[in-house]
Amino acid sequence: MTVNEIEKIFSEMSGVNELMARLIYGCGLRLQECLQLRIKDVDFEQSLVIIHSGKGDKDRRTMLPEAVREELIKHINEIRVIYEKIEMQG
């Protein structure tokens, strides 16, 4: 697929689904690898994503695309607010 075709697909998506699709495309992740990502697997300072137990049960590193960086930070901050609210109630 061309870059334009990929951008057309992304333009039809929104929210977490778009963020995940951009991560999968930009980082070269498999779906399961994306679903298993944790906050501590993303190194914003070095722009790296660490994938644990990937294909062949091996760990690997890949670049965090600049295009998803801000959206990922925003998403993490939104989830952190929800998590803290739950922590206060429990």
N, C-alpha and C positions, 0 to 999 in steps of 0.2 A: 504494500500500500504506500501511496505517496504521503508526504507530510500534509498536504492539503486535505487528502481524504481522512487522515487521522484527525486533523483539526475539526473537520465537519462532524465526525463522530463525537468528539469531545464537546462540541457546541450544542449537541442534543442532550447532553448529560448535565447534572448539577449535583451540588452537595457532596456527600461522602462518596457516592458512586463515581463522580467525576474525579475526585481526588485519588481514589484507588486506581482508576483506569490510567490516570496520568503517572502515578507511581509505577504501576506495572509496566507501562510503555517506556517511561524515562529511565527506570532503573534496570529494566530487563528482568523483572520478577515474574515468577509463576504465581498464579492466583493464590495457592495455599501459602506461599512465602509472604505475600502481601497480607493475608489474613492473620498470620502469626507474628507480624511485626509488633514490637513493643517500643515504648518511648525510648528506652535505654539503647535500642538498636540503631538509633539515628544520632549521628554526630554532626550537629549543625556547624560547629567550628571548622571541621575539616571537610564538610559536605560529603559525608559518607553514610551509607546504609550497610549495616552488618546483617547478613542473612545466616541464621543458625540452622544446621541440619538440613541443608538444601539437597539438591540432587546428589545421590551417592552418599548421603548423610554427612556431607562436608560443609564447613562454614566458608563463607566468602564475603568479600566487600565489593560494593559498587558505588558509583558516584550518585549523590543526591542532586537531581537536576535543579538548577536555579529557578526554573519555571514553576516548581511546586513548593519551593521552600516557604514562602510567605503563607500560602494557603495551609500548609501542614502545621506551621506554628500557630496559626489562627485556630485550626481544628483542635490541636492539643490544649490550647488555652480554654476553649469552650468546654471540652471534656473535663478539664481540671476543675472548673467551676461546678459542674454537675457532681463530680466525685467529692469535692469538699462539702457540698451541700448534704450529700448522703452521709458523709462521715460525721457531720455535726448532728444529724438526726439520730444516728445509731450510737 
